[in-house]
Amino acid sequence: MERQKQVVVVLVAIILLSSLAYWAISSNDNPGRFINPADNFNIFPVLADAAGMELDSPIKITSKEAMTAGQIKNIVKVLPKHDYKVKKESDNEFLLEFDKSLKPNTVYQVSIKGKEDKSFSWAFQTKRDFKVVRTLPRDRGLYVPIDSGIEIQFSYPGIEAIDDYFEITPKVEGRFEYNKNTAVFVHKGLEKNKLYTVKIKKGFGLKDSKEVLKQDYVFKFKTEADQDKGYLNFTDELLDFTTKTPQVIEVNADGSFKGKQFLVNIYKYKDKQDFIDNIKKIDETKLSWHEPAEAKIKIEESRFEKISEFTTQLQTTEPDAWYPAFLVLPDKLDVGDYLIDMSLADENWQTHVQVNDLAVYAIVGEEENLVWVNDINTSEPVQGAKVKDLVTSNLATTDADGVAVIKEKLKLEEGFERAYFKIDVKGKQLFLVRAKLNYDIYEDFYYYSSDGSTGNTDYWSYMFLDRGMYLPNDTVHVWGMAKPREVSQGLSRAVLCLSKDNYEGDFLEIQKKQIELSDFNTYEEKFEIKNLTPGSYTIDLKDGDRLITRRYFNISEYTKPAYKIDAKFDKDKIFSWETAKLSIDASFYEGTPVSGLKLKYDYYEDRKNNENQVVCDENGHAEIIYTPKVNKDEWYPESTSFNIYNAQAEDEEIYAYKNIMVFPKDVMINVKTKASDDKTKGHITVSTNRINLQHNIL
């Protein structure tokens, strides 16, 4: 029995000792003699291992006092409720045999009723599937740094010897390290702009358990490209213009393209359906995630008419700033559908332009879609326009207000929401509307905040915890407010739940409390936590079964850092041709220097991350001489941030960071232009200022 007790993993041990006394109940319900329940009983699952309790396991109860099955039945309670029979093995040993399998990934509480209905309780978690719950990089991750580690996190701790079950394509050399439920592949280097596929083969098992992966787990990621080529793309694949508006196309581009001459070709579609099909094709190709180049349209003479060809530079609205940039078309395009093809050397970029004098607004809902059609030339709504939903083929006609409503359920294709409407107005070019859906079409829409909270937009809510990290035995203090946005809906009571985040999209409830809200819809509560395992947890506020808000926190056996790192530049601003000294001092908290400490530091500059190491001398001191490498024509300064941290493995990461401002020029030049109303004359104003860093003068 002792051996059985040792292999049982109890995720949550909830011990409610409300009474130190238990009155044994005899077979004729007469009270027995006084005994201590903590000393008298022991409860444990018969079938369990490192992964938890088996779903078909009975629960064994041992008692120091001789008892009957009837007595055990009278005093034992199982929650969540699950029908069982009591089987007597001896006067001191009993089995709770359940009528059907227990629920997976569930904490079952077995309590013994004492005097005045006080109870003494044990809790056991049933097994959940052994599987991969998180990876780094994530599946379909893009622009992954080539020095990024590869981590696979499983649903249970005790991971080891994964080598024979791990496969990465293309092949990469490396070794494994293990930390609780995570296997880390420390590789010898990834290649740039490469698609990698990682497979964890089925059959990989958990140490000291028969639990194994039931099927292969595969994830893919693509590494960062060579940044020397720069970054450029159009802001959208489909842009709408009227014949009256300026036809200027916005481009996302970095400064490496400034002053470059682009070749631009404009092609007009001969067939509207071909245009629609290509837009759909681009949307579908985007789902391939790692090969956006596949969305390029092949230019064929039978499908297109070439309208113009010209060379141009990208333009900016401010001469001193590069972003955003614009492609200005030299001639206005007539009503029609166009493909814009822009190229530089061996690279090319494409977008589509639709020119039409209709203004169309479309909104997609869960139960119905609405399209509103107006005429730009008359500034009036269009009545009688035929609207076709290209996903469902449903039809509608606009009313006197130019509104058409198509009643239908939201349609999903391959898990992605798409909405396309074709607008047919007599005497007008067919118009394509490509709606971008909002996620608040669903009944319960949740936002995710940078402060670690999640909320339901049907409520005004906020939750505050006194800390973000707690010890396994600690007290969590909770304050907050919650109020329905609908005035007619009141909220006087709610439920607070303490749950464990198992990284699988669901949460294991540990404690639950009914709370009363004040007249101002505020609340205050606390949770006493006992022997909880380290990991991620949440406090949830619920209105019935609906989540109002959720706050994440961590439980850890944390310790105070052994020492601290201080960093300081001798100057806070420099020109790009100057140097600055970064002084680093490492000391224990009582003031003794940390001699011989190895430190890493990194900083981002010139579109790449720079890394190096230093070693502190006998006084805990080290210095870094920083010489900037700023490659830009503008005078605007750049901020460079240095991160300094311990180079060797320790219980906690100890770090410091410091910023310095770098000015690439010592003269500030601003140019303003103004054209006359008839565009025949222009006025240029040039202002210059000398930059003095010593006196903060511009």
N, C-alpha and C positions, 0 to 999 in steps of 0.2 A: 504493500500500500504506500509505503514511503516513496518508493521509486515512481509510482504512478503520480503521486502528488508533485514530484519534482518536474515532470515533463509538461505539466499543465501551464499554459500561458494565459493569464488573466489580464485582458487589456484594461478592464475597468474593475476595480475592487471597491464596491460601494458598501461600506459597513455602517449600518445605522444601529448604534447601540443605545437604545432609548431606555433600557432597563437592564440592570445587572442580574435580574432574577428571572427564573423560569419555573413554573409550577407544572411538573409532570402530570399528565392526565391519564388516569387508569382506564381500563376497558369499560368500566361502568360510569365513566365521566366524573368520578370522585377525585378531588385534588390529591396529588401525591406529595412527596416531601420536597422541600426547597433545594434546587440545584442551580449551578451557574452554567448558562447555555454556552458561553465562550469556551469553557473547559469540557463540556459534556459532548458536543457534536463536532463532526467534521464532514464537509460536503465537497465532492469533487467529481468531475466527469470520468467515466471509465475509459472512453476512447478519445484520446487527445494527444497532440504533439505540438511542435513549435508553431504550427499554423493555427492552432486553436482546437476547439471541440468538434468532433465529428457530428454530422447531422443526424446519424442514427445511434448516437451514444446514449446509454442510460446514465443517470446520475446516481452516485453511491452516497449513502448517508450512514455514518458510523456513530454509535452512541456508547458512552461508557456505562450507561444504565440499561438494563434489559427493558425492552419495549415490545409492543405488538405492531403489526401492520396498520391496524385501525388507529392506534395512537399517532403514528407517523402521518397518516392521511389527515387527521384532525388538525395537526399543527403546522403542516407544510403548505406553502403557497408558491406557485410558479408564475412569474410575469416575464414577458407577455403570456397571457393565458394559453395553456396547451394541455390537452387532455392526457392523463397518464394513469397508470396503475402502480400500486406499491407492492413489490415482491419482497417477501422476507427471506433472507439467506441464512440468518441466525438471529438470536435474541438481540444482537448488537449491530447487525449489518442489514441494510435494506437497499433495494434498487428502485428508483423511479423510472419506469419503462413507459416511453411515450407512444401513443397510439399511431402517430404518423411522424414523418421526418421533421426535424426542427428547421426553422427558416435560416438560410445562410446569412452570414455577416450581421448577426443579431446578438445583442447582449441579453442573456436570460438571467433573471434574478430569482434565486431560491431563498425564501425566508422561512424562519421558524417562529411561530406565534408564541408569545410569552404572556405574562400576566398583564391584564388590562389592554390586550391587543397590541402590546409593544412587540417589536420584532428584532431579530438578529439575522443579517442577510449576507449571502454570498452572490457573486456575479461571475458569469462565464460567457465568453464570446464564441459563437460558432464560426466555423471556417468560412472564408470567402475564397473565390477562385484565386489561384496564384497566377498573376499576370503582370505585364508591363503597364505601369500607370503613367509614366512620364519619361521623356527623353530630352537630351540636350545634344545637338540642336533638335528643335521640334521637327515633326514630320512636315515636309514641304517647306522647310526653312530656306530662305534666300540670303545671299550676301554674307554667308557664314565666314568669319575670319579663319584663315588657314591655321592659326595657332589655337583654335578652339578645341577644348576637350570633347570627347564623346561619352556621354553618361546615359546609363539605362537604369531607371528607378523601378523597383518591383513593389508588389503589394505587401510583401513581408520582408523582415530583416533576415540575416543569416545567409547572405549570398556569397558564393565562392565557386571556383573552378568552372568558369563559364567559357573558357577558351575553345573547347571543342564544339560549342553551340553558337559561337559568334562568327559571323561572316560579313566582310565589308568588300564591296565592289565599286571601283577598282581596288585591288588589294593594297593594303597599307600595313606596314610593319609597326608593331607596338607591343605593349604589355598591359596587364590589368592590375588595378588597385581596387580595394573594396572598402566601403564605409556603410555599415548597417544594411540598408535595403538598396544600396546603389552600387553598381559596377561601373568603374571608370576606365575607359580605354585610353591609355596614354600613348598616343601615336608618335611616330618619328617625323611627321610632316604631311600636310595635305597640299594638293596642287590648287592653283587658282583657277576659277571659272570651270570647276569640274563638278559633275553630278555624281554623288555617292549614294549607294544603296546599302543599308545595314539590315541584316537579318539575324534575329535571335531564334534559333531552331526549336521546334517543339520537342518536348522531352527533357528540357533543362529543368532541374529540380531544386527544391529548397533543402538546405542542410537540415538533417534530423527530422525530415518529413517526407511523406510519399507524394506531396503535392508537386506537380510538374506543369509546364506550359502545354496546353492541349492543342495548340496550333502555332505555326510560325508567326512571329511578329516582325513586320517590315516597316522601316521608315526611311525616308529619303531627304537629302538636303543638297543644296548647291552652294559652293564656296564663292567668296567674293571675286569679282572680276579685276582685271588689271586696271587700276584707277588712272593710269596715265592716259587712257583714252577719253577720260572725262565723262560727265553725266549729262544726258540730254533726252527729253521726250516731250511730246505734245501733252497738254493738260487733259485731253479727252480724245476718244476715237471718233466722236461725232460732234460737230459744232454746227449751230444754226445761225444763219444771218438772214437779214431782210435786204431788199435792194436799196433801202434808205440808210442803213446803219454802216459805220466804218467796218470794213472787212479786215480785221487785224486778228491774228492768231497768237494766243499766248503760248509760250514755250518754257518748260522748266529746264534750265541749263546752268552748268557751273561756269566760272570765269575763264576756263581754258578755251572756250569757244569765242571769246570776245575778239572781234576783228577778223574772224575767219570768213571766207567767202563760200557761201553755200550755193549749190545748183538746185533750183526749184523747178519742177515740172507739174503742171496742172492738167488733169484729165477730166473730161466730162463723161458721165455714164450715159450710154445709149438706151438703157432699159431700167425702169424703176425697180422691177423685181430683182434684177441683178444687184442693184444697190442695197436693197433690203437683205438679200441673202448674204451679202458680204459683211454687213454690220452684224448679223447673227453669227456668222462664222468667226468674226473677231471676238465676240463675247464668249463663244464656246472655246476658242483657242486659249483665251486668257485663263481658263480653268486648267490648262496644262502646267501652269504656274512657273515652270522652270525654263520654258523656251518661248518667250514673248515674240521672238523673231518669226515664229510659225504663223503669226497673225498677218504677215505681209501679203498684200494682194498682188497677184501676178498681172502685169499690164499686157493686155492683148489688144491688137488693133480692132478686132471684131466687136469688142465690148466697150471701147473707149474712143473718144475723140480728143486729140491733144489740143488744148486751148492756148497754152503759153509755156514759154521756157525763159528763165532769167536767173541771174546770179545776184545775190544780195548778202548783206550782213544782218545779223539779228540786232534789233534796236532795243534801247531801254528808255524809260521815261526820265530817269535822272542820270546825268553824265558821270556822276561819281559812284553810282551804284549799279551793279550788274543784274541783280535779280529783282523782279522778274524780267524776262526778255520777250520780244515780240517779233513775229514774222509779219511784215507789212506787205500786202499784195499790191502791186503797182497799178492794177486796173480792177475796177469792180466787176464781180461776177454776176451774170444774169441769173434769172430763176433757173434752177436745175440742181443736179446732184454731182458732186465733184470728189475726186481723189487728189490729195496734195502729197507729192512725193519730193522730199528734201534730202539731199545727199551731200556728203563731204568725204573725199577720198573713197575708201571702200565701205563706208558706213552709210545707211540711209534710214529715214524715218518717215512714217506715213500717218495721215489723218484724213478724215472725211468732212466735207462741208456740204450742208444742205441750205440752198438759198430759196426762200419762199416768203411771200408776203402774208402768211398766216401766222398768228400768234396762238400757240396751243399750250394749255396747262393740263397736265394729267396727274391724277392721284390714284394710287392703288390701295384698296382696303381689303380687309379679311372677307367681307361679304359682298362688296360691290366696288366697281371702278367708276371714276368720274373723269370726263374729258370736257374741257371748256375751250371753245374755238372762237377766235376773233379775227377780224380783217384789219390789217395794219393800215391800208389805204383809206378806209372809211372810219376807222376807230369804232366800229360797231360789231356786236356779236353776230356770228354766222348761224342763221337758222337753216335746217335741212341738210346739214353736212352729214355724210354717212361715215360712221365710225366702226371699224372692224378690229376686234381683238385678235391679233395674229397668233396668240397662243391657244385660245379656245375656239376661234372662228365665230364667236358671238358678235351680233350686230346691234347697233343702236343708231338713232338719228337725233341730232341736236335740236333743242326746242328754241323758242323765241329769245331766250337768254344765251343761246349758244352752248347749252349744257346737254350732254348725253350721259346717261347713267346705265352701266351694264351690271346687272345683278348676277353675281356668280361667286363661288368660293375661290379663295386664293389658290392659284395653281403653282406647283413646284415642279421644276425639271431637274432631276439629278441632285436634289437637295438645295438648288439655287433658285432664288426668286427672279423671274424675268417677266417683263411686261412690254409688249410692242403694240402700238395702235397705228393703223393706217387711216388717214383722214382724206376723204374724197369730197371735194367741193366743186360744184359745176363751174367750169371755166378756169379752174386753178390747177396747178401742178399737184399731184399726189404728195401728201406730207406724211413722213414717218415720225412717230413719237416713241422714243425709247425711254421708258420710265425707270428711274432709279428708286428702289424701294427703301422705305424706312423700316426699322425693326420695331417701332412702337405700334405697328398694326396688330400686335398680339395683345391678348387680354391683360397679361401681366408683363410689363416691360421693366427690366432692371438696369440700373446704371452702375458703373464701376468707378469708384473714386480713387484718387491718388493717395488718400489717407488710409487705405486698407478696408474700406467699407463698401457694402453693396446695398442698394435701396430700391424700393418699388415706387414708381412715379405716380401711383395713385395716392400716395401719402406724402405729407411733409414729415420728414423724420431725420433724426440724428442720434447717434449713439457714441458715448465716450467711455473708454476704459482708463483706469488710473495708470496703466502701463501697457506696453506692447509685448512684454515677455515676463513669464512667471516660473517659479520653481514647481516641481511636481507636487509639493505640499505647500499650498499658498492660499491666498484669498483674492478673488477677482471682484473688484468694485465696478459697478455699472451705473452710469447716469444717462439720461436721454430724454427725447420727446418724440411723440408720434401723433399726427393729426390727419384724418382723411381730407383730401382736397375737395371732395364734394361736401358742401356745408350740411346737407341733409343727413349725412352719415356721421353718427357719433362714434366715439371710441373711449369707453371708460375702463375696459378690462383688456388685458392682452396676456400673452404667454412668452416667457423668456426661457430659452433652451441653451444649455451648454452642450456642444457637440464636438466630435472629433472629425476633422477633415481627412478622409482616407484617400484623397487625390483621385477619386474615381467618379467625381461628379455628384456623389451623395455623401451624407453626413450621418455619423453614428451618434445618436442622442444619448447623453450621459445623465444629465440632470435637467429637470423641467420645473418651472415655478409659475404659478398664476400671480399676476400683479394687478394692482389698481392704479390707474392714472389719475393725476391730480386734476383740478379744474382747469389748469393751464396745459393739460396733456403731457405732463412731465412724469418721470418715474425714476426710482432709485432702488437698487437691489445689490446683493452680493452673493457670490458662490464660494463655498468652502471646498477646495479641491484636495483630494487625498491620493497619493501614490499614482498619479497619472503618468503615463509614458511620455517622453519627450516627443514633440511633433507640433503640427499645426492644428489649432482648435478655433471654434467660432462661438460667439454669443449671438443667437438669433432672436429677434422680436417678431412674434406672429400674431395676426388677427385671425383666430381660428386656425385653418390650415394654410392661410396665405402669409407668405413671408413679407414683412414690412421692411426690415433692414437687418443687415448682418455685419458683424465686426470680427475680423480675423485677429488672432494673437498666437503666440508661440509659448510652448512649455519646454524648458531646457535646464539642464544642470549647469547653469552658467557660473562662471567665476570672474572676479575682477581681473582685468588685464595685469600682467606682471610688471609692465613698464609702460612708459609713454614716449611718443615721438613729437618733438617740436621742430618746426621748419620756418625759416624766414629769409626773404630776399633782402639784399643790401639796397636794392632800388625797387620801387613798385612800377616804374615806367621806364622803358628804354627805346632807343631807335634800333632799327634792324641791323645796323653795323656796329652796335655796341655789345658788351657782354655784361652779364649779371652773375653775382655769386649767391647761391642758395646754401645757407648754413643749416645743418641738421644736428640736433642734439637728442640723444636717447638716454633716459634716466629712469631709475626705479622711483616709486612714489615717495620714498623717504629722501630722495635727492642723490643717491649714489649713481654714478654714471654706469651705463651698460657698455663695457669695453668689448671690442671685437665683434660687435653685432653686425651681421650681414643684412643689408637692406636692398630691396629692389625699388626702382622708380620708373615711371613712364609718363609720357606726355604726348599729346596729339598735335602734329604740326605738318604743314605742307602735304595734307591729305594722306598722312600715314602715322601709325603709332610707333613711337620711339621708346625703346626699353634699354635699361642698363642696371648695373649694381654698384654699390659703394660699401665700404666696411668702416665702421666707427673705430676711432683710435682709443687709446687707454682712457681718455676723458669722455668717451661716448659721443665724440664729435666727428662729423664728416662734412665735406663741402662738394658742391657741384658747380662747375663753371658752365653757364648756359650762353651759347652763341646762337641767336635766332637764324632760321632759314625761312624767311618770308618771301614768297614769290608772287607779288601782286603789283599792279600799277596804281591802285587807288591809295589815297593818304589815310583812309580809315584804319584805325588801330585794330589789332587782333589780341584776344586774351588767350594766353597759354596756361594751362592748368597742369601742375606737377602733382602726381600721386606717389607717395612714399609709403612702403609697407614692408613687413618682415619677409625675408627671403626664404627662411626655413620654416618647416611645418611646426605649428604650435596649436594650442587649444583654441585660441582666438586670433583673428586677424587684427593686428595693431597697425594703425596707419595715420598718416597726416597728409594734408594737401595744401598747396599754395599756388596762387595765381600771379601772373605778371603781364602787364600790358605792353605790347610791342607796336611801335609806330613805324611803318615802312618808309615814310617820307617826313622831311622836316619842314615842308611847305604845304599848306592847305590851299587848294585851288577849287573854286566853285564857278561854274558857268551857267548863266541863265539866258534863255532865248525868248523872244517875243516877236511874232509876225503881225503885220498890219492886216486889217480886215480884208483887203483885196488880195492878200498873199503876195503882193509885188515887192514888199520891203520887209526887212527884218532888223531886229535890234539885239545885239549880243552884249551881255554884261559879264565881265570877268573880274572876280575878286580873289586876291591872294593874301594869305596870312602866314607869318613865320610861327612855327610851333616851338614853344619854349617849355620843356618838360620840368625844368628846375623850379619854375614859378607857376606851373599849371596855366600858362597863357597860350591861347590860340589866336 
